[in-house]
Amino acid sequence: MAGKAAMLDATSTLVTGSNRGIGLELIRQLSEKSNGPKWIFATCRDPEGDSAQELRNLAAKHPEIEIIQLEITNPSSIQTAAAKVTEKLQGAGLNLLINNAAIIKLSSLESETAELMAEVYKNNMIGSMMVTQAFLPLLRKASRESPRKGMSCSKAAIVNMSTEGGSITNLLLWHVAHIISYRCSKAALNMLTRCQALGYAEDEILCIALHPGWVQTDMGVAAGQPPLTVDASVQAMLNTLSHLSEKDSGTFVNWEGEALPW
């Protein structure tokens, strides 16, 4: 599987929420690839804080990793980050944007509140939307200037990290955790992905909603005992991303590339 993942050939990648869990592992595996990106932009809310120590350690070993402060609910923070990335790219575009940052609040139908719903929705859907809008010019530039035909994650792509818990058909792990606000926010993110796929089709920007599996992260453990390690999930996701093409744009798939129902 690792060999196949080498087919992903994005010159530049940006991952939000990259100081822990899936985001951190994405940065780690991308930086350790033999043909890894020339630029890996690792964004998080507090790059100087204790929670970003592992990320800073990783960046110290890999000069291609650029840590950038980005608060996905703060428009000025997003614009500042986009300006920094534009400057670092020195005229090049951004090939791969992975909207990974998200929050979860445990709740039931009875205990869910308007405040929690709004906070989770603002982070998980609106934040991803605003980040994509800010980096769209760089994605368009990458697509326009690429010699590659069709769509791919090596050319120009938006990957929205979703969850099968947001599948209206499946509602993964309903018996374990209701997490109403989280499910609703991810169902909305799935709709955003479909809209982006239609809206950016002419730009040849691939848009995908990706379920990483129930993974052993801080967020995953909050709902029980996940079966999937972070390493295995990320390795499989990178492999899946390497094989996506225009026929996949606007779809909802899991870490192994299997289609999921909306």
N, C-alpha and C positions, 0 to 999 in steps of 0.2 A: 504493500500500500504506500509506503514511504517513497518508493521509486516512482510510482504513478503521480504522487503529489508534486514531484519535480516538474511536471508538465505545466504547473501554474507559473507563469512567467510575467508577472506584473512588475514593472520597473518601480512603481511607487504604490504604497498601500497606507491607508490610514485606518486605525482602529480606535473607537471610542470606548471609554471604560476599561482601559488597558492596564490598570494597576493591580488587578487581582483576577482570580477565576479564569473564565474562558478568554477574556481579553488579554490577560497577561500571557497565557499559554499560546495564543495566536501570535503574539509578538515574539515569544521564545522560539516557536517552531519556524516562523518565517525567517528569523535571523540566523537560524542554524542550517537552513537549506543551502545546498551547494550553489544553486543559481538563484538565491534569494533576491528580494528587491534591493535596488540601489538606495531607495529612501523608504524607511519604515517610520511613519508618524504615530507615536503612541500618545494618545491624549487621556487625561484624567482630570478630575476636579482639583486635586491638591498635589501637584508634583513634588512639593517639598516636604509633605507630611510623612508620618510613619507608615501609612498604608501604601506608599509608593516606593518603599525601600527596595523591595525585590526588583521592581522595574528599573530603578536607578542602578542597581548592581548589574542588571542585564545590559543596560545602555553603556555602562563603563567598559564592557567587553566587546560590544558591537557598535562601531562608529556610525553605522547606517541608521541606528535607532535615534530618532529625535523626539524627545519628550516635550509635549506641548500642553499648557494649561487649557482646559476646555470644560466649561460648565454648560451642559446641553440645554438647560432651561434659561440661560442668560444670553440674550441676543448680542450684547456687546462682546461678551466672552467668545462667542462663536465667530463673530466678525474679526476679532483680533487674531484668533487661531487661524482662520482662513487666510488672513493677510500674511501671517508668519509662514504658513505652508507654501503659499504662492511665491514668497521671497526665496525660500529654501529650494524650491523646484527649479529656479533659475530659467524660467521660460517653458519648462516642460509641463505636461498635464498630470492629473491624478488618475491612475488606472483603477484602483480598487478602494471603495469606501465601505467599511464594515461598521454599521450602526449597532454596536454591541451594548452600550451603556443602558442600564435599566434598573428599576427598583421594584421591590415587592413588599407588600404589606399584608400580613396575615389577617384574614377577615372572613366572616360568614355573611349570608344574606341579611341576617338580623343585625350584625355588628358593623357592617359597612357604613361609612359616613360620607357625606358630600365632600368634606375636606380631604379625606384620604383618596377618594375616587379622583378628585381634581388633581391632587399631587402626583398620583401614579400615572394618570393620563398625560399630564404635562411632561413628565419625564420620558415615558415609554413610547408615546406617539408624537406629541407635538415637538419634543426635543429632537427626535430622529428626523422629522420633517424639516425643521429649521436648519439642522446640520447639513442635510442634503441640499437644501436651497443655497446655502452659503458656498458649498463646494461644487455645485453644478457647473459653473464656468470652467473649472479645472478638469472635471470629468468630460465635458464637451470637447475641451481642447485635446485631451488624451485620445478620445475617439476619432476626432477629425484628423489628427496627425499620425494615427497608427496605420501601418501598412497592412494590418490584418483585415481580412474580409469577415463580414458577419459580426456576430456578438460573442464576447467572451470576457471572463474575469481578468484576463491578461491585457485586454484592450480598454474597456471602461465598464464598470459595474457598480451597482448599489446593492449591498447585501444587508437586509434588515433582519436582525436576530429575533426570531419569533419563538413560538412555542406551540406544541400540539395542545397545550392547555387552553389556547385561544381558538382552537378548532371548534366551530359551532356544532359540527357533526360528532366529534370524538370526546371533547372535554376531558383530556387526559388527566388522570388522578383526581377526579371529582370526589371520590370516596376518601381521599387522603386530605385534601385541602380545598376549600371553596375559593379562596383568594379571588373574590369577585372583581375587584378593581384591576388586578393583574390580568385576568382573563379578558376583561372588556378592552383593556388598553392594547393587548396583543391582537385581538380580533380587529380592532381599528387599524393597527399597524399593517395587518394583512391587506385590508382594503386600500390603505395608502400605497402599498407595494403594487397592487393591481393598477391603481391610477398612475403611478410613476411609470410602469411598464408601457402603458398606452401613451402617456404624455411624452416619454423620451424615446419612443421607438424610432422616430426619424433620426434621432441623434446616434442611434445604434449603441445605446447604453443599456446593458443587461440589468434587469431588476429582479430580485429574488427574495422570497421570505424563507428563512432557514431555521429549522427546529434542531437544536444541538443535541437533543435527547435529554433525559433526566440525569443530570450530571452532578458529580460530587463537588459542588462549589458551596460557598456560604449560603447562596440563594437556594440551591437545590436541596441542601441538608435541612433547611428550614421547613420543608414539607415532608421529611421522612428520611428514608435510606435509599439514595439513588444507586442504580446498578452500574452506571457508566463513569469511568475515570475521566478527568479533564483531558489528559494526554490522548486517550483513545478517541474521544469526541472530536477534538481539534484536528487530529491526524486524519480522521475520516472526513471531516468538513472540508479541509484543504484539498483532499483528494476529489471530493464532490465538486468543489468550485472549479477545479482544473478541467472538468469535463463538461461544464455547462455551455450551452450555445443559445442562439436566438429562439430555438423551439422551447427553451425552458423559461424564457423571460416572462415574468408575471405569474409564475407558479409558486407553490408552497411545497417545499421538500424537507425531508429529514437529513440528518448528518450523513447518511449513506446514499442520499440522492433519490430516495423513494418518495413518490408523490403523496401528499397528504390532502385530505378533504378540507375545504374551507369551513 
